[in-house]
Amino acid sequence: MTPRQGVSGSPGGASIVPNDGGDFVVETFVDDTSVMFVVDTGASDIILSLADAKRVGLDPDSFSYSRAYTTANGTAFDTPVRLGNITIGPIVLEDVRGRTMTIYQ
């Protein structure tokens, strides 16, 4: 999936266009580290892969995988994390709640 960058639209907003496959993949910065996200307008949570969580400086030894997600690919477990900031184009969100997920079981 080819990522896009959020581009400024109206003041305080950003637009993301789909890639050639129709997916909304955007380059963000989590605590100043580039992270690619798939944008799902129906999603309730910000999910980082374990690899991305490590890259942004989170300690996997502190994770407590307590919440189960049932998906088409099986069941996955996740843990809450706290991110300092997320930047998408001109938008900066601070003190953001997120989750990191285990491999499907």
N, C-alpha and C positions, 0 to 999 in steps of 0.2 A: 504494500500500500504506500503510495507516494504521499508524504505529509505536505500540508500547506501551512502557511503562516497566517495568523489572524491579522487582518488589515483593518485599519481604522475606517469606520463608516461614519456614523453620527458621533458627536462629542460623547466620550465615555463608553462607546460601543465598539464592537469588532464584528466583522463578517468573516465567515469561513465557507469556502466553496468546496463542493465534493470533488474527490479525485476522479480519475477516469472510470473507476469501478463503482462510483456512486457512494463511496465511504467518506465520511467527514473525519479526516485524520489531521491533527493540528500539532505543530511544534509549540510546546509551552516551555516555560522555565520554572522549575520547582527549586526554590532556594538557589537560584542562579545556575542550575544544572539543566541542560536541555533534555526534555522528556517528550516522547511522542505519545499522544492520547488519541483514542478513537472517541469521537463525540457522539453520544447517544442521547437524544432529547428525552427519551423515556427513562433514563437511568436516575437512580436516587443517590448514588454514591460516586465519589472519585476513587478509582481503584488503581493502585500502582502494582506493577509486578514486583516480585521479590528482588530481582536484579535492579530495577529502577529505585526501589526503596533503599537499597544499599548504596547506589550511586549518589543519592541525595543526602547521604549521611545518617540514615536511620540504622539502629542497632537491631538486627534480627534476633539476637539473644534475648531481647526484652519483649518480643512478640508473644502474645497469648491468643492462639487461634481458637476463638470461641463462638463465632457466628457461622452457621451453615447456609450456603446458597445452593439451591437446586437448579441446575441449568440443563440445557439440551445435551451438554457434554458430560454430565454427571454431577456429583456433589463436590463443592469446594468449601474450604473454611477460610475465614479471614480474621484479621485483627485490626482494631482501630489504630490510626497513627495521627500525629499532628504535624502539619507542614507549616513552615514559617511564612512562605508566600508562594503564590502561583501567578505567573505573568503570561497573558495571552494578548499579543499585539499591544495595544495601549492600556489594557485592563490589568490591574494589579489587585489581587485578593490577598489579605494577610490573615495569619492564624487560621488556617484552613483545616477542617476535619477531612480525613481520608481513610482509606483502608488498603491493606495489602493482602493478597490472596495466596493460598497454598496451591500446589498442583492438584488437579482434580483427582478424586478417588472413586 
